[in-house]
Amino acid sequence: MRRVFLAGLVSAAAVLLATGTACSAGKTGSGAANPPPAPPPKDFRVTLLSEHARFTHGVALSSNGERALTSSVEELADPPHGSVTLWDLTDPLRPRATPLVPDHGGTTVEVALSGDGRRAATFHARGELTLWDLADPAHPSPRTLAAEGVTSLDLNYDGRYAIAGGDDGVHLWDLANPDQVRKTRLLGTGDPTYWYDVALSDDANRALVNYRSDDGGGGDGGVMIYDLSDRSDPQAYALLRNGGYTSADAIALSGDGNTALVGYRHWTTYHEFVTYWDLRTWDKTELRPMTGWKIVPGVDGGTTHGWDLALDHDGGRALIAPRDGYAPLADPNPPPSEVQFWALDTLTGFTRFPAPG
């Protein structure tokens, strides 16, 4: 999950990219003005941010899809710089942005948003995890906790539970009392080359965990589902397994726990793509779900090195952004780094995707 909002760029954001436009608000036949806006078209794509190719972004989305959090950072700049932005997506075709955290150090590398959109979390690389009360978005109230080595973060619906991946594995955090955070370890290999991405359902009863080794191109790893309905006895199940030089490198879980987005990377062609999975057919005996679609085909030899992904409650809305997509310094016109808001009401036109492994 990564970052910027630079005022000039935000004012130019909210560009409708594909498939349809909203019906214009105007006068009715009787002369009444400003009727309610028409519902957005299916399968729309809106660009929230389009920035310099060396920016990377983190993304988070509320359950109703009406509030989003994005982070932006240019980590290669000297000094690094970035920001965290809160988005009002009530009208998804006309997103409105509000700066939440101007990050002059450029190291707010992870963001999370509760399903109800009233709480957020940001992780700063200097070892601070900040919880934000967004009941009044114009005056967010922060509370800072000490934390180290967080590489991925997600919150449940009311923000009581968080799941965090980091240097020491994956932990479920009980934040009911921020002064005494309780942690349950779900996964840890003891190997510092392992990297984790995490996601949590609204009821905190299901978690999705992607783990892989960055040692030697792809390496071991896969995607796990955790049944957390019994907090004292989490149950882990293998869902997808890395194989054929293809490994999962990003995940998102819908609030209802029934849909997953999984980003993949091919370690010899550098081919990147994002897939959509229906978990309702998964019955704990299959290694993979029975239905999957490739919704974002990658480009061979492209600059994208991964994705940052988020879903709403039922998997009908998604935030999709490239991650660590640093352009070669010699490229005078690299493609921009973008955050896009997608409607996935239908899967028309997407190709079926068999899981590797």
Protein Blocks (a to p, Z undefined) as FASTA:
>chain_A
ZZdjblklmmmgoiafbgciaddddddfkopahiadddddehiacdfbdcdfkbccdddd
dfkopaccdddddfkbccdddddddddfkbmmlccdddfbdcfkopafbdcddfklpacc
dddfkopacdddfkbmmlccddddddehiabdcddfkomaccdddfkopadddfkbmmlc
cdddfbdehiakbccdddddfkopaccdddddfehghiacddddddfkbmmlccdddfbd
ceehiacfbdcddfkopaccdddddfklopacdddddfklpgolafbdfbdcdfbdcdeh
iabfbdcddddfkopaccdddehiaccfklmbbcddddddddffbaghiacdddeZZ
